[in-house]
Amino acid sequence: MAKPEQNHDDILQGRLIKRVLVTEVKEIDQAQVKYIAGKGFKNPDWLSARVFNVENNQLEYKQRLKHRFVDMKRIMKGKGKAKTKKPKKNHPIYNRIIWGHYNNVVRELKYGYTDAVKEEMKKLEE
């Protein structure tokens, strides 16, 4: 059977994880909204089709495929050696934003569970 201190520590860690994920979701959403609004995307489903969900210390992100395709830099056409690159304007609304915030999540979860954070989480409990 688990020790009470260990269960208490697990609860505090879970709270930290949830707090970090919720914070990063807000920042990801703001970054994507800012980019999409600034580049003049007209269709409203560029923003409404995205879903962020934080449950059980997990972040789930759903989007339309067009969010991924608009992020690509070029399309390869042709077969074999006759392939040609058709350049197009890419809009980094997925990879750059998501992976940039992913690194923040990893760093915060790896180094952010300090004694000061433990005390803050305990105060939230009371």
N, CA, C and O atoms as CSV, one atom per row, in Angstrom:
chain,resi,resn,atom,element,x,y,z
A,1,MET,N,N,0.841,-1.181,0.000
A,1,MET,CA,C,0.000,0.000,0.000
A,1,MET,C,C,0.887,1.246,0.000
A,1,MET,O,O,1.937,1.263,0.641
A,2,ALA,N,N,0.470,2.269,-0.706
A,2,ALA,CA,C,1.254,3.501,-0.842
A,2,ALA,C,C,1.229,4.293,0.454
A,2,ALA,O,O,0.248,4.280,1.198
A,3,LYS,N,N,2.324,4.974,0.700
A,3,LYS,CA,C,2.424,5.820,1.882
A,3,LYS,C,C,1.597,7.081,1.683
A,3,LYS,O,O,1.462,7.544,0.551
A,4,PRO,N,N,1.039,7.651,2.747
A,4,PRO,CA,C,0.248,8.876,2.615
A,4,PRO,C,C,1.047,10.045,2.042
A,4,PRO,O,O,0.505,10.852,1.288
A,5,GLU,N,N,2.341,10.141,2.397
A,5,GLU,CA,C,3.161,11.237,1.859
A,5,GLU,C,C,3.316,11.109,0.347
A,5,GLU,O,O,3.328,12.100,-0.382
A,6,GLN,N,N,3.435,9.848,-0.106
A,6,GLN,CA,C,3.601,9.624,-1.528
A,6,GLN,C,C,2.318,10.009,-2.273
A,6,GLN,O,O,2.390,10.626,-3.336
A,7,ASN,N,N,1.168,9.661,-1.743
A,7,ASN,CA,C,-0.091,10.031,-2.371
A,7,ASN,C,C,-0.246,11.546,-2.410
A,7,ASN,O,O,-0.698,12.107,-3.409
A,8,HIS,N,N,0.130,12.202,-1.321
A,8,HIS,CA,C,0.046,13.655,-1.252
A,8,HIS,C,C,0.972,14.292,-2.289
A,8,HIS,O,O,0.606,15.266,-2.946
A,9,ASP,N,N,2.170,13.731,-2.427
A,9,ASP,CA,C,3.128,14.238,-3.408
A,9,ASP,C,C,2.605,14.014,-4.830
A,9,ASP,O,O,2.773,14.874,-5.695
A,10,ASP,N,N,1.979,12.873,-5.072
A,10,ASP,CA,C,1.400,12.596,-6.394
A,10,ASP,C,C,0.291,13.591,-6.724
A,10,ASP,O,O,0.168,14.031,-7.867
A,11,ILE,N,N,-0.505,13.941,-5.738
A,11,ILE,CA,C,-1.577,14.914,-5.940
A,11,ILE,C,C,-0.988,16.274,-6.296
A,11,ILE,O,O,-1.479,16.949,-7.200
A,12,LEU,N,N,0.062,16.676,-5.586
A,12,LEU,CA,C,0.703,17.955,-5.868
A,12,LEU,C,C,1.317,17.971,-7.270
A,12,LEU,O,O,1.216,18.966,-7.987
A,13,GLN,N,N,1.948,16.868,-7.650
A,13,GLN,CA,C,2.513,16.768,-8.993
A,13,GLN,C,C,1.420,16.845,-10.050
A,13,GLN,O,O,1.595,17.498,-11.079
A,14,GLY,N,N,0.300,16.186,-9.802
A,14,GLY,CA,C,-0.825,16.236,-10.737
A,14,GLY,C,C,-1.357,17.648,-10.909
A,14,GLY,O,O,-1.712,18.055,-12.015
A,15,ARG,N,N,-1.412,18.394,-9.814
A,15,ARG,CA,C,-1.861,19.784,-9.896
A,15,ARG,C,C,-0.899,20.631,-10.712
A,15,ARG,O,O,-1.322,21.473,-11.503
A,16,LEU,N,N,0.394,20.407,-10.519
A,16,LEU,CA,C,1.390,21.151,-11.287
A,16,LEU,C,C,1.257,20.825,-12.776
A,16,LEU,O,O,1.280,21.723,-13.618
A,17,ILE,N,N,1.119,19.552,-13.091
A,17,ILE,CA,C,0.992,19.143,-14.486
A,17,ILE,C,C,-0.227,19.797,-15.119
A,17,ILE,O,O,-0.148,20.329,-16.226
A,18,LYS,N,N,-1.346,19.757,-14.420
A,18,LYS,CA,C,-2.566,20.363,-14.966
A,18,LYS,C,C,-2.389,21.866,-15.152
A,18,LYS,O,O,-2.810,22.420,-16.168
A,19,ARG,N,N,-1.775,22.523,-14.186
A,19,ARG,CA,C,-1.570,23.973,-14.278
A,19,ARG,C,C,-0.677,24.320,-15.472
A,19,ARG,O,O,-0.965,25.260,-16.212
A,20,VAL,N,N,0.399,23.566,-15.656
A,20,VAL,CA,C,1.314,23.817,-16.769
A,20,VAL,C,C,0.605,23.603,-18.097
A,20,VAL,O,O,0.740,24.416,-19.011
A,21,LEU,N,N,-0.149,22.513,-18.210
A,21,LEU,CA,C,-0.842,22.224,-19.464
A,21,LEU,C,C,-1.903,23.270,-19.787
A,21,LEU,O,O,-2.020,23.698,-20.936
A,22,VAL,N,N,-2.671,23.682,-18.794
A,22,VAL,CA,C,-3.706,24.696,-19.023
A,22,VAL,C,C,-3.069,26.019,-19.442
A,22,VAL,O,O,-3.573,26.700,-20.335
A,23,THR,N,N,-1.970,26.378,-18.800
A,23,THR,CA,C,-1.269,27.616,-19.160
A,23,THR,C,C,-0.754,27.554,-20.587
A,23,THR,O,O,-0.908,28.516,-21.340
A,24,GLU,N,N,-0.153,26.450,-20.968
A,24,GLU,CA,C,0.390,26.312,-22.320
A,24,GLU,C,C,-0.715,26.266,-23.371
A,24,GLU,O,O,-0.534,26.774,-24.478
A,25,VAL,N,N,-1.859,25.663,-23.039
A,25,VAL,CA,C,-2.984,25.651,-23.969
A,25,VAL,C,C,-3.425,27.075,-24.274
A,25,VAL,O,O,-3.680,27.419,-25.428
A,26,LYS,N,N,-3.514,27.894,-23.245
A,26,LYS,CA,C,-3.913,29.289,-23.441
A,26,LYS,C,C,-2.903,30.019,-24.323
A,26,LYS,O,O,-3.291,30.789,-25.202
A,27,GLU,N,N,-1.623,29.786,-24.097
A,27,GLU,CA,C,-0.590,30.448,-24.882
A,27,GLU,C,C,-0.559,29.948,-26.332
A,27,GLU,O,O,-0.350,30.737,-27.253
A,28,ILE,N,N,-0.764,28.648,-26.537
A,28,ILE,CA,C,-0.827,28.097,-27.893
A,28,ILE,C,C,-2.010,28.709,-28.635
A,28,ILE,O,O,-1.887,29.136,-29.783
A,29,ASP,N,N,-3.143,28.743,-27.969
A,29,ASP,CA,C,-4.344,29.313,-28.585
A,29,ASP,C,C,-4.125,30.780,-28.954
A,29,ASP,O,O,-4.463,31.199,-30.061
A,30,GLN,N,N,-3.566,31.551,-28.043
A,30,GLN,CA,C,-3.314,32.967,-28.319
A,30,GLN,C,C,-2.341,33.147,-29.481
A,30,GLN,O,O,-2.543,34.019,-30.325
A,31,ALA,N,N,-1.288,32.333,-29.532
A,31,ALA,CA,C,-0.300,32.445,-30.606
A,31,ALA,C,C,-0.928,32.108,-31.960
A,31,ALA,O,O,-0.667,32.787,-32.954
A,32,GLN,N,N,-1.749,31.067,-31.998
A,32,GLN,CA,C,-2.389,30.704,-33.255
A,32,GLN,C,C,-3.411,31.754,-33.684
A,32,GLN,O,O,-3.479,32.110,-34.861
A,33,VAL,N,N,-4.202,32.248,-32.743
A,33,VAL,CA,C,-5.197,33.281,-33.064
A,33,VAL,C,C,-4.508,34.539,-33.586
A,33,VAL,O,O,-4.967,35.150,-34.551
A,34,LYS,N,N,-3.419,34.918,-32.950
A,34,LYS,CA,C,-2.683,36.109,-33.376
A,34,LYS,C,C,-2.142,35.939,-34.793
A,34,LYS,O,O,-2.249,36.851,-35.614
A,35,TYR,N,N,-1.565,34.783,-35.081
A,35,TYR,CA,C,-1.004,34.556,-36.412
A,35,TYR,C,C,-2.105,34.505,-37.461
A,35,TYR,O,O,-1.996,35.145,-38.507
A,36,ILE,N,N,-3.158,33.754,-37.193
A,36,ILE,CA,C,-4.245,33.596,-38.158
A,36,ILE,C,C,-4.922,34.936,-38.428
A,36,ILE,O,O,-5.224,35.256,-39.578
A,37,ALA,N,N,-5.160,35.710,-37.397
A,37,ALA,CA,C,-5.791,37.020,-37.569
A,37,ALA,C,C,-4.870,37.981,-38.321
A,37,ALA,O,O,-5.338,38.776,-39.136
A,38,GLY,N,N,-3.589,37.914,-38.058
A,38,GLY,CA,C,-2.636,38.814,-38.694
A,38,GLY,C,C,-2.391,38.522,-40.161
A,38,GLY,O,O,-1.987,39.413,-40.908
A,39,LYS,N,N,-2.628,37.294,-40.586
A,39,LYS,CA,C,-2.379,36.910,-41.982
A,39,LYS,C,C,-3.646,36.927,-42.834
A,39,LYS,O,O,-3.603,36.586,-44.016
A,40,GLY,N,N,-4.764,37.318,-42.243
A,40,GLY,CA,C,-5.980,37.519,-43.018
A,40,GLY,C,C,-6.711,36.269,-43.455
A,40,GLY,O,O,-7.320,36.271,-44.524
A,41,PHE,N,N,-6.679,35.209,-42.681
A,41,PHE,CA,C,-7.456,34.021,-42.999
A,41,PHE,C,C,-8.934,34.379,-42.828
A,41,PHE,O,O,-9.344,34.819,-41.754
A,42,LYS,N,N,-9.726,34.194,-43.873
A,42,LYS,CA,C,-11.114,34.654,-43.881
A,42,LYS,C,C,-12.109,33.655,-43.296
A,42,LYS,O,O,-13.053,34.052,-42.613
A,43,ASN,N,N,-11.908,32.375,-43.554
A,43,ASN,CA,C,-12.862,31.356,-43.135
A,43,ASN,C,C,-12.846,31.204,-41.607
A,43,ASN,O,O,-11.776,31.016,-41.027
A,44,PRO,N,N,-14.010,31.281,-40.943
A,44,PRO,CA,C,-14.028,31.213,-39.474
A,44,PRO,C,C,-13.637,29.853,-38.902
A,44,PRO,O,O,-13.302,29.770,-37.720
A,45,ASP,N,N,-13.670,28.783,-39.702
A,45,ASP,CA,C,-13.313,27.482,-39.135
A,45,ASP,C,C,-11.808,27.309,-38.925
A,45,ASP,O,O,-11.382,26.296,-38.370
A,46,TRP,N,N,-10.995,28.276,-39.357
A,46,TRP,CA,C,-9.568,28.233,-39.030
A,46,TRP,C,C,-9.387,28.306,-37.522
A,46,TRP,O,O,-8.428,27.747,-36.990
A,47,LEU,N,N,-10.283,28.979,-36.831
A,47,LEU,CA,C,-10.186,29.092,-35.372
A,47,LEU,C,C,-11.167,28.172,-34.659
A,47,LEU,O,O,-10.826,27.590,-33.629
A,48,SER,N,N,-12.358,28.033,-35.180
A,48,SER,CA,C,-13.381,27.268,-34.471
A,48,SER,C,C,-13.170,25.759,-34.563
A,48,SER,O,O,-13.711,25.023,-33.737
A,49,ALA,N,N,-12.418,25.285,-35.520
A,49,ALA,CA,C,-12.226,23.843,-35.711
A,49,ALA,C,C,-11.169,23.259,-34.780
A,49,ALA,O,O,-10.980,22.043,-34.750
A,50,ARG,N,N,-10.493,24.088,-34.036
A,50,ARG,CA,C,-9.444,23.597,-33.128
A,50,ARG,C,C,-10.056,23.285,-31.766
A,50,ARG,O,O,-10.901,24.032,-31.274
A,51,VAL,N,N,-9.629,22.181,-31.160
A,51,VAL,CA,C,-10.146,21.783,-29.852
A,51,VAL,C,C,-8.968,21.450,-28.941
A,51,VAL,O,O,-8.118,20.627,-29.281
A,52,PHE,N,N,-8.931,22.095,-27.789
A,52,PHE,CA,C,-7.929,21.808,-26.760
A,52,PHE,C,C,-8.657,21.183,-25.572
A,52,PHE,O,O,-9.701,21.678,-25.149
A,53,ASN,N,N,-8.109,20.103,-25.038
A,53,ASN,CA,C,-8.737,19.441,-23.921
A,53,ASN,C,C,-7.659,18.943,-22.957
A,53,ASN,O,O,-6.761,18.203,-23.360
A,54,VAL,N,N,-7.745,19.345,-21.692
A,54,VAL,CA,C,-6.803,18.892,-20.672
A,54,VAL,C,C,-7.583,18.070,-19.660
A,54,VAL,O,O,-8.413,18.600,-18.921
A,55,GLU,N,N,-7.309,16.768,-19.635
A,55,GLU,CA,C,-7.951,15.856,-18.690
A,55,GLU,C,C,-6.946,14.795,-18.276
A,55,GLU,O,O,-6.124,14.356,-19.079
A,56,ASN,N,N,-7.021,14.388,-17.015
A,56,ASN,CA,C,-6.169,13.318,-16.493
A,56,ASN,C,C,-4.695,13.562,-16.804
A,56,ASN,O,O,-3.978,12.641,-17.197
A,57,ASN,N,N,-4.247,14.795,-16.630
A,57,ASN,CA,C,-2.856,15.181,-16.864
A,57,ASN,C,C,-2.399,14.907,-18.289
A,57,ASN,O,O,-1.229,14.605,-18.525
A,58,GLN,N,N,-3.321,15.013,-19.234
A,58,GLN,CA,C,-2.999,14.840,-20.645
A,58,GLN,C,C,-3.596,15.989,-21.434
A,58,GLN,O,O,-4.685,16.475,-21.127
A,59,LEU,N,N,-2.874,16.414,-22.449
A,59,LEU,CA,C,-3.344,17.461,-23.341
A,59,LEU,C,C,-3.727,16.817,-24.663
A,59,LEU,O,O,-2.930,16.111,-25.280
A,60,GLU,N,N,-4.950,17.069,-25.085
A,60,GLU,CA,C,-5.419,16.574,-26.373
A,60,GLU,C,C,-5.706,17.782,-27.259
A,60,GLU,O,O,-6.397,18.715,-26.849
A,61,TYR,N,N,-5.174,17.753,-28.463
A,61,TYR,CA,C,-5.355,18.853,-29.415
A,61,TYR,C,C,-5.886,18.279,-30.711
A,61,TYR,O,O,-5.277,17.385,-31.300
A,62,LYS,N,N,-7.013,18.789,-31.151
A,62,LYS,CA,C,-7.605,18.351,-32.417
A,62,LYS,C,C,-7.675,19.551,-33.350
A,62,LYS,O,O,-7.879,20.687,-32.921
A,63,GLN,N,N,-7.502,19.269,-34.633
A,63,GLN,CA,C,-7.512,20.317,-35.640
A,63,GLN,C,C,-7.940,19.718,-36.966
A,63,GLN,O,O,-8.091,18.502,-37.088
A,64,ARG,N,N,-8.131,20.559,-37.942
A,64,ARG,CA,C,-8.415,20.094,-39.298
A,64,ARG,C,C,-7.086,19.820,-40.002
A,64,ARG,O,O,-6.049,20.371,-39.633
A,65,LEU,N,N,-7.135,18.973,-41.004
A,65,LEU,CA,C,-5.926,18.661,-41.761
A,65,LEU,C,C,-5.361,19.895,-42.443
A,65,LEU,O,O,-4.149,19.992,-42.638
A,66,LYS,N,N,-6.208,20.825,-42.804
A,66,LYS,CA,C,-5.706,22.006,-43.498
A,66,LYS,C,C,-4.767,22.828,-42.619
A,66,LYS,O,O,-3.952,23.592,-43.136
A,67,HIS,N,N,-4.871,22.684,-41.302
A,67,HIS,CA,C,-3.932,23.368,-40.415
A,67,HIS,C,C,-2.512,22.826,-40.618
A,67,HIS,O,O,-1.536,23.572,-40.545
A,68,ARG,N,N,-2.415,21.530,-40.871
A,68,ARG,CA,C,-1.103,20.921,-41.112
A,68,ARG,C,C,-0.591,21.249,-42.512
A,68,ARG,O,O,0.596,21.520,-42.693
A,69,PHE,N,N,-1.487,21.224,-43.507
A,69,PHE,CA,C,-1.061,21.437,-44.885
A,69,PHE,C,C,-0.633,22.878,-45.129
A,69,PHE,O,O,0.287,23.115,-45.913
A,70,VAL,N,N,-1.262,23.828,-44.492
A,70,VAL,CA,C,-0.887,25.221,-44.697
A,70,VAL,C,C,0.486,25.501,-44.076
A,70,VAL,O,O,1.128,26.502,-44.396
A,71,ASP,N,N,0.921,24.616,-43.197
A,71,ASP,CA,C,2.212,24.752,-42.527
A,71,ASP,C,C,3.369,24.246,-43.397
A,71,ASP,O,O,4.524,24.586,-43.141
A,72,MET,N,N,3.075,23.447,-44.408
A,72,MET,CA,C,4.125,22.869,-45.252
A,72,MET,C,C,4.764,23.935,-46.136
A,72,MET,O,O,4.106,24.892,-46.545
A,73,LYS,N,N,6.054,23.761,-46.427
A,73,LYS,CA,C,6.785,24.754,-47.205
A,73,LYS,C,C,6.645,24.559,-48.715
A,73,LYS,O,O,6.454,25.540,-49.433
A,74,ARG,N,N,6.731,23.340,-49.213
A,74,ARG,CA,C,6.671,23.135,-50.659
A,74,ARG,C,C,6.057,21.787,-50.971
A,74,ARG,O,O,5.996,20.890,-50.131
A,75,ILE,N,N,5.611,21.678,-52.189
A,75,ILE,CA,C,4.994,20.455,-52.680
A,75,ILE,C,C,5.890,19.880,-53.774
A,75,ILE,O,O,6.350,20.609,-54.652
A,76,MET,N,N,6.132,18.588,-53.718
A,76,MET,CA,C,6.936,17.919,-54.747
A,76,MET,C,C,5.997,17.366,-55.813
A,76,MET,O,O,5.032,16.671,-55.495
A,77,LYS,N,N,6.280,17.674,-57.080
A,77,LYS,CA,C,5.479,17.177,-58.193
A,77,LYS,C,C,6.357,16.343,-59.103
A,77,LYS,O,O,7.561,16.579,-59.197
A,78,GLY,N,N,5.766,15.372,-59.771
A,78,GLY,CA,C,6.499,14.569,-60.730
A,78,GLY,C,C,6.947,13.248,-60.143
A,78,GLY,O,O,6.663,12.930,-58.988
A,79,LYS,N,N,7.663,12.474,-60.973
A,79,LYS,CA,C,8.134,11.159,-60.559
A,79,LYS,C,C,9.641,11.077,-60.744
A,79,LYS,O,O,10.199,11.714,-61.637
A,80,GLY,N,N,10.281,10.312,-59.920
A,80,GLY,CA,C,11.708,10.048,-60.048
A,80,GLY,C,C,12.561,11.305,-60.022
A,80,GLY,O,O,12.373,12.186,-59.183
A,81,LYS,N,N,13.515,11.374,-60.970
A,81,LYS,CA,C,14.426,12.512,-61.020
A,81,LYS,C,C,13.762,13.762,-61.575
A,81,LYS,O,O,14.309,14.859,-61.460
A,82,ALA,N,N,12.603,13.608,-62.168
A,82,ALA,CA,C,11.914,14.746,-62.774
A,82,ALA,C,C,11.077,15.521,-61.759
A,82,ALA,O,O,10.250,16.350,-62.137
A,83,LYS,N,N,11.288,15.258,-60.498
A,83,LYS,CA,C,10.526,15.963,-59.475
A,83,LYS,C,C,10.877,17.440,-59.491
A,83,LYS,O,O,12.041,17.822,-59.610
A,84,THR,N,N,9.870,18.238,-59.371
A,84,THR,CA,C,10.081,19.684,-59.291
A,84,THR,C,C,9.458,20.193,-58.009
A,84,THR,O,O,8.473,19.645,-57.513
A,85,LYS,N,N,10.040,21.236,-57.490
A,85,LYS,CA,C,9.523,21.836,-56.274
A,85,LYS,C,C,8.673,23.035,-56.653
A,85,LYS,O,O,9.116,23.931,-57.372
A,86,LYS,N,N,7.478,23.035,-56.169
A,86,LYS,CA,C,6.600,24.161,-56.412
A,86,LYS,C,C,6.541,24.964,-55.118
A,86,LYS,O,O,5.859,24.568,-54.173
A,87,PRO,N,N,7.244,26.082,-55.070
A,87,PRO,CA,C,7.256,26.841,-53.818
A,87,PRO,C,C,5.902,27.472,-53.531
A,87,PRO,O,O,5.182,27.865,-54.449
A,88,LYS,N,N,5.572,27.563,-52.298
A,88,LYS,CA,C,4.359,28.234,-51.878
A,88,LYS,C,C,4.615,28.875,-50.531
A,88,LYS,O,O,5.558,28.512,-49.829
A,89,LYS,N,N,3.792,29.807,-50.181
A,89,LYS,CA,C,3.920,30.477,-48.886
A,89,LYS,C,C,3.425,29.537,-47.800
A,89,LYS,O,O,2.299,29.044,-47.858
A,90,ASN,N,N,4.257,29.297,-46.829
A,90,ASN,CA,C,3.808,28.482,-45.708
A,90,ASN,C,C,3.402,29.397,-44.553
A,90,ASN,O,O,3.901,30.513,-44.413
A,91,HIS,N,N,2.505,28.904,-43.752
A,91,HIS,CA,C,2.034,29.632,-42.576
A,91,HIS,C,C,2.258,28.737,-41.364
A,91,HIS,O,O,1.512,27.778,-41.167
A,92,PRO,N,N,3.258,29.024,-40.558
A,92,PRO,CA,C,3.612,28.143,-39.425
A,92,PRO,C,C,2.622,28.251,-38.267
A,92,PRO,O,O,2.950,28.789,-37.209
A,93,ILE,N,N,1.419,27.742,-38.473
A,93,ILE,CA,C,0.419,27.797,-37.405
A,93,ILE,C,C,0.371,26.514,-36.598
A,93,ILE,O,O,-0.357,26.436,-35.608
A,94,TYR,N,N,1.127,25.514,-36.997
A,94,TYR,CA,C,1.113,24.269,-36.231
A,94,TYR,C,C,2.500,23.935,-35.671
A,94,TYR,O,O,2.727,24.062,-34.468
A,95,ASN,N,N,3.414,23.515,-36.525
A,95,ASN,CA,C,4.700,22.996,-36.052
A,95,ASN,C,C,5.455,23.967,-35.154
A,95,ASN,O,O,5.820,23.621,-34.030
A,96,ARG,N,N,5.686,25.158,-35.636
A,96,ARG,CA,C,6.489,26.112,-34.883
A,96,ARG,C,C,5.847,26.440,-33.538
A,96,ARG,O,O,6.529,26.497,-32.515
A,97,ILE,N,N,4.554,26.651,-33.546
A,97,ILE,CA,C,3.855,27.036,-32.316
A,97,ILE,C,C,3.743,25.857,-31.359
A,97,ILE,O,O,4.092,25.977,-30.185
A,98,ILE,N,N,3.261,24.724,-31.847
A,98,ILE,CA,C,3.054,23.553,-30.982
A,98,ILE,C,C,4.382,23.068,-30.401
A,98,ILE,O,O,4.479,22.851,-29.193
A,99,TRP,N,N,5.397,22.896,-31.234
A,99,TRP,CA,C,6.656,22.352,-30.736
A,99,TRP,C,C,7.413,23.357,-29.879
A,99,TRP,O,O,8.159,22.962,-28.983
A,100,GLY,N,N,7.236,24.628,-30.135
A,100,GLY,CA,C,7.829,25.632,-29.256
A,100,GLY,C,C,7.247,25.563,-27.858
A,100,GLY,O,O,7.974,25.682,-26.871
A,101,HIS,N,N,5.951,25.374,-27.769
A,101,HIS,CA,C,5.305,25.270,-26.461
A,101,HIS,C,C,5.525,23.893,-25.837
A,101,HIS,O,O,5.530,23.759,-24.614
A,102,TYR,N,N,5.705,22.890,-26.660
A,102,TYR,CA,C,6.021,21.559,-26.144
A,102,TYR,C,C,7.322,21.605,-25.343
A,102,TYR,O,O,7.419,21.018,-24.265
A,103,ASN,N,N,8.304,22.298,-25.875
A,103,ASN,CA,C,9.574,22.433,-25.156
A,103,ASN,C,C,9.379,23.162,-23.836
A,103,ASN,O,O,10.031,22.825,-22.848
A,104,ASN,N,N,8.496,24.153,-23.798
A,104,ASN,CA,C,8.199,24.842,-22.539
A,104,ASN,C,C,7.576,23.890,-21.525
A,104,ASN,O,O,7.915,23.931,-20.342
A,105,VAL,N,N,6.669,23.035,-21.983
A,105,VAL,CA,C,6.019,22.064,-21.091
A,105,VAL,C,C,7.059,21.112,-20.511
A,105,VAL,O,O,7.081,20.862,-19.306
A,106,VAL,N,N,7.911,20.587,-21.370
A,106,VAL,CA,C,8.936,19.641,-20.903
A,106,VAL,C,C,9.854,20.298,-19.882
A,106,VAL,O,O,10.149,19.712,-18.841
A,107,ARG,N,N,10.303,21.507,-20.175
A,107,ARG,CA,C,11.203,22.212,-19.262
A,107,ARG,C,C,10.516,22.495,-17.922
A,107,ARG,O,O,11.112,22.310,-16.860
A,108,GLU,N,N,9.274,22.940,-17.981
A,108,GLU,CA,C,8.557,23.276,-16.752
A,108,GLU,C,C,8.289,22.033,-15.901
A,108,GLU,O,O,8.389,22.088,-14.675
A,109,LEU,N,N,7.954,20.932,-16.535
A,109,LEU,CA,C,7.686,19.709,-15.776
A,109,LEU,C,C,8.969,19.072,-15.258
A,109,LEU,O,O,8.966,18.432,-14.207
A,110,LYS,N,N,10.053,19.244,-15.983
A,110,LYS,CA,C,11.321,18.649,-15.564
A,110,LYS,C,C,11.953,19.421,-14.409
A,110,LYS,O,O,12.446,18.826,-13.450
A,111,TYR,N,N,11.935,20.751,-14.510
A,111,TYR,CA,C,12.646,21.552,-13.518
A,111,TYR,C,C,11.726,22.396,-12.632
A,111,TYR,O,O,12.202,23.048,-11.703
A,112,GLY,N,N,10.431,22.392,-12.901
A,112,GLY,CA,C,9.526,23.300,-12.208
A,112,GLY,C,C,8.969,22.790,-10.901
A,112,GLY,O,O,8.316,23.555,-10.191
A,113,TYR,N,N,9.188,21.551,-10.551
A,113,TYR,CA,C,8.625,20.998,-9.322
A,113,TYR,C,C,9.602,21.223,-8.172
A,113,TYR,O,O,10.282,20.302,-7.720
A,114,THR,N,N,9.653,22.449,-7.719
A,114,THR,CA,C,10.567,22.838,-6.652
A,114,THR,C,C,9.820,22.911,-5.326
A,114,THR,O,O,8.601,22.743,-5.274
A,115,ASP,N,N,10.567,23.165,-4.259
A,115,ASP,CA,C,9.938,23.293,-2.944
A,115,ASP,C,C,8.967,24.473,-2.907
A,115,ASP,O,O,7.919,24.393,-2.265
A,116,ALA,N,N,9.306,25.558,-3.584
A,116,ALA,CA,C,8.420,26.724,-3.614
A,116,ALA,C,C,7.103,26.380,-4.307
A,116,ALA,O,O,6.036,26.811,-3.869
A,117,VAL,N,N,7.179,25.615,-5.374
A,117,VAL,CA,C,5.961,25.217,-6.086
A,117,VAL,C,C,5.148,24.255,-5.228
A,117,VAL,O,O,3.919,24.321,-5.223
A,118,LYS,N,N,5.823,23.359,-4.501
A,118,LYS,CA,C,5.112,22.445,-3.603
A,118,LYS,C,C,4.330,23.229,-2.556
A,118,LYS,O,O,3.173,22.917,-2.275
A,119,GLU,N,N,4.962,24.243,-1.983
A,119,GLU,CA,C,4.281,25.067,-0.982
A,119,GLU,C,C,3.101,25.812,-1.595
A,119,GLU,O,O,2.047,25.929,-0.970
A,120,GLU,N,N,3.273,26.312,-2.812
A,120,GLU,CA,C,2.174,27.013,-3.488
A,120,GLU,C,C,1.005,26.070,-3.736
A,120,GLU,O,O,-0.150,26.452,-3.549
A,121,MET,N,N,1.296,24.838,-4.156
A,121,MET,CA,C,0.239,23.857,-4.404
A,121,MET,C,C,-0.464,23.481,-3.105
A,121,MET,O,O,-1.675,23.258,-3.100
A,122,LYS,N,N,0.284,23.407,-1.997
A,122,LYS,CA,C,-0.324,23.103,-0.706
A,122,LYS,C,C,-1.258,24.227,-0.267
A,122,LYS,O,O,-2.308,23.969,0.320
A,123,LYS,N,N,-0.879,25.466,-0.548
A,123,LYS,CA,C,-1.747,26.612,-0.208
A,123,LYS,C,C,-3.037,26.575,-1.007
A,123,LYS,O,O,-4.094,26.949,-0.499
A,124,LEU,N,N,-2.960,26.124,-2.259
A,124,LEU,CA,C,-4.162,26.006,-3.076
A,124,LEU,C,C,-5.103,24.938,-2.505
A,124,LEU,O,O,-6.322,25.016,-2.655
A,125,GLU,N,N,-4.515,23.959,-1.859
A,125,GLU,CA,C,-5.284,22.865,-1.261
A,125,GLU,C,C,-6.107,23.356,-0.079
A,125,GLU,O,O,-7.221,22.886,0.155
A,126,GLU,N,N,-5.549,24.303,0.661
A,126,GLU,CA,C,-6.206,24.778,1.894
A,126,GLU,C,C,-7.269,25.762,1.641
A,126,GLU,O,O,-7.902,26.242,2.581
